[in-house]
Amino acid sequence: MSINLEQELKNKQNQNVSEYINKVLSLIEKEEINDVEAAWITKETVDGFREHVNPGFLAYRKTVTKDGQFAAVEWSDNGSCFKDVNGKEYIDCLGGFGIYNVGHRNPKVVKAVTDQLKRQALHSQDLLDPLRAMLAKILADITPGDLKYAFFTNSGTESVEAALKLAKMYSERTTFISTTRAFHGKSLGSLSGTAKGMFRKPFLPLIPGFRHVPFGDIDMMRKTFEVCASVGEDVAAVILEPIQGEGGIILPPENYLKQVRELCDQYGSLLIFDEVQTGMGRTGKMFAAELYEVVPDIICLAKAFGGGVMPAGAVVATENVFKSWFDNPFMHTTTFGGNPLACAAAIATIGVLIEEKLPERAAEVGAYFLEELKNAAKGHEDKVLEIRGQGLMIGIEFHQDEIGYDVSKGMFDRGVLVAGTLINSKTIRIEPALTISYDEVKKVVSTFKEVLEQIND
């Protein structure tokens, strides 16, 4: 092929790409789209996932929705709900797996981000950026105990990675204890703490030094500490979700977390709480650590930390633990972690949580929600095994996956989005915005009851 012809083809390709980009941007700009545009968006989305993203997502959506609704494309959101590209509204009881604690597109969070965007989007990486300092101070004030220094990330798995590295540098120990049914992320370090074999097996061997014990079994935890100490593999840290999210909304036994804290103190080990899902008011307190009156040495945050507007996460640790990074602050860095837009979102989010008393609201509405779901399930004990939860972190466990799939499909068809845990539907989760109204709660409950009765019939 001649150079001229090759350049001509390249120019044509660039022209086509530019025209496509302009069409996409023009659609983003519109407040309303028509039926023809909605159909084009749907087709492009489905084709794009099939050909360029991952066709597995289309197959997954087919298993949890009815008929052709796997192609439903979300397009806009507000409050506790979102709309698909055809204008159908759904009450969001999945909440991005716990992202939308202050609601979809909370106006105060959006305003903080857009105001900051007008001034500066990203920082130079070299000079001191003010919002990072201000957010770190706020976190020191609101986190439990003497947690003081913060490192900012972009996601939950990054927060866990930072916590693991911090724990290693603190003591130079390399053994970690995690628990069964735990989920800490899917990058190699956090995946080493995650317990789901399906996620782990293709990437073995993972980071060495991780041991898993049953969640809630303090005797096995104690024996593992004893064995590790006896063979010279002293434990650097225990990493736990105070309430297991992906594992099926599993609450800890009474005093379990306090007993783990005592074991860590006895053996000179750190306690890491992964509050990526439980933090930011979800369980009825700003952090689940407060709920159980336990102060960790390191706490991991993400998901709702960015207010459902920006990807943002954080690790907060005591000065004694964090000071191992003082001599060289470049031992662990991230280009975009703690950027001005993310910090603006997090600062506004914390403001909304405090001013609107959303943690307290989560406790109140969550207790009502839990009781009403249990009432709706009466007479369906052959389908529903247990309904449990804390605050607005609720799990509905069925006797079989197939029942959970049917319930998820039925609720989605009626305008309520729920989802399974650990890529199954034996337990589906209810994690709506903490701003969800009582009327919306009643609609979710009545929909759940209607679907159960239909399955029973």
LINVEN-V995434 format. One line per field, one symbol per residue. phi: phi as a letter, one per 40 degrees, with the letter a starting at -180 (. if undefined). psi: psi as a letter, one per 40 degrees, with the letter a starting at -180 (. if undefined). Layout:
phi=???
psi=???
//
This chain:
phi=.cccccccccccccccccccdccccccccccbbccccccccccccccccccbbacccccccccbbbfccdcdbcbaaagcbbbcccgccbccbcffghccccgcfdcccdcccccccccacbccgbccbcccccccccccccccgbcbbbbbbbacccccdcccccccccbgcbcbbbbcgcbbhbcdccccccbccdccdcbccccchcbbbccgccccccccdccdccbgbdccabbbcdbcccchfbcccdgdccccdcccccbgbcbbbcbdbccggdchbdbcdcdbfbbccabbbafcdcggbbcaaabbbccdcccccccbcccabacbcgcdccccccccccdcdcccfcccccccccccdcccccccccgbccbccabaiagbbbbbbbcbdcccccccccccccgbcbacbffabcbbbbbccccdcccccccccccdcccdccccc
psi=hidddddddddddddddddddddddddddhdiiidddddddddddddddddechedddddddeeiibeedehhidiihbeiiiieeehihhgedffffdfdeihfhdddddddddddddhdiieedihhddddddddddddeiiafhdiihiaeidddddddddddddddeeiehihaiieiheaeiddddddiehdddddeeiiahiehhhihhegdddddddddddddeegihdihhihdhhcdefghiiihedddddddddddefiihhhgfddeifedeeididdddefhhidhhhiacedeeedihiiihhiiddddeeeddgeedhihdehfiddddddddddddddddefdddddddddddddddddddehefdedhdihiihbfghhhhididddddddddddddefhhiiiiffifdhiihgiieehiddddddddddddddddddd.
//
